[in-house]
Amino acid sequence: MVLYFFHQILKNGKAPNDIIDLNPKTDYGRLQRLTQNDKNRNTLIQIMKDDGIVVMEILKKFSIDRINDDNYFVSLLFYMGLLTIKEPYLFQLKLGIPNYSIKTLYWEYLSTLTMNTSPKMDIESRALSEAITC
């Protein structure tokens, strides 16, 4: 991302209007696949609300059978670069969102998720149209 920023300055002689490189958005599809279950989706929402998450450890070995395990999911986010170590927290680790670009990725994903899963509202406008034209 730093290289993208400096490349734009060299290329255009000024800072880019859109400071977010489109390359991290490739993680969007992976994030979508990882949050197909409610537990992971809720964990991601909690990470956004708390600006991070506290874990006992970052797992080093992965198995597809453990996709619903919070530690597994959070460790995957860490190894994908979607979380970073912020500070030690007692005998645990506080992981946080590494930068503005990733936070934007999360917000965009959660906003589309909310729009796609929220109940659709149909408004019957014929009666209103008739009342206005009469």
N, C-alpha and C positions, 0 to 999 in steps of 0.2 A: 504494500500500500504506500509505503514511503517512496519507493521507486516510481510508482504511478504518479504520485503528487509531483515529484521533481521532474519527471518526464514531461508532464503537462506544462510546468513552468518553462522548461527549456524549449518546448515546442511552440507554445503560445505567448511566452514572455510574461505570463501572469498565472496566478493560482487558478486551478480549475473551478468552474461554477459548481459542478457536482463533485464533491470531494470523495465520494464513495466509488471505488473501482467496481466494475461489474463482475470481475472474476470471483469474489466471494459469494456472489449469488448462485454460483454453481452448487454451493452447499445447500441451497434451498430444497432441491429434490431429495437429497440425503436426509435433511431435517424432516421433511414430510414423511419419508418412509420410517424414520425412527420414532415418530410420534403418532403412529397409526393406532396405538392403543391409548385408552384414557389415562392410565397411570403415567406414562411418559409425557403425554400432553399436559397433564396437571403439574408434573415436575417442572416442565419448561415454563409454564405460567408462573409457578412459584419462584423460579429463578429470576424471571423478569420483575416480579413484585418486590423481591428482597434484594435485587441487584447482585444475586449470587446464591451460593448454597454451601453449607458446611458438610464435609464428608470425613469419614474415618480414614480412608485411604483412596488412592487412585489405583484401580485394578490394572494389572499388567497382562492378564490373560483373559481372552474373550471366548464366549461360546454363544451361538445363536439361541440356545435353549434358555439363556438368562436375559433375553431382551427386555423382559418386564421388571427386572431387578433395578432399583434406583441407582445403586452403585455402578452397575454395568452401564446404564444409560448415561450417567454423569461422566463416567470415565471415557466413554466414547466421545462425548462432547468435548472433553479436554483434549484427547488425542487428535480430534478433527480441527482443533484450534478455535473452537467455539466457546471455550471456557479457559481461564488461566488461573494460576495460583496467585491469590491476592495477599494472603498472610496466614501465618499459623494461628490456630484458634484453639486454645487449651491444648488438648492432645490430638487435635484434628486439623483439617485444612479448610480454609475459606477459599472457595473458587468463585471467580467473578467473571463478568463479561469483559473480554479483553479490550474492546475499543468501540468507538461510535459506529463503525461500519457493521460490526457483528450485532450490536444492539439494534441497528436499523433493520438488519436481516431478520432478527427475531420479531420485531414489531410488525414488519410487513407480513411475515408468515402468520403471526397470531391474528392480525386483522383480517387476512383472507380466510383463515380458518373460522373465525367468528362469523364472517359474512356467509360462508358456505354451510355452517351448521346451525345458524339461528333460524327460527321458524320464519317462513315467508308470510308477509302480510299482504293480503289482497284487499284493495279498496274499491268498493263499488262506487263508481263516479257518475253513472248515468243519472241518478236522481239529482245529484248535485248540479250536473250540467243542465238538466231540465229546469231546475229552480233558478239558475243564473240567467238562462235565456228567456224565461217567461216574464 
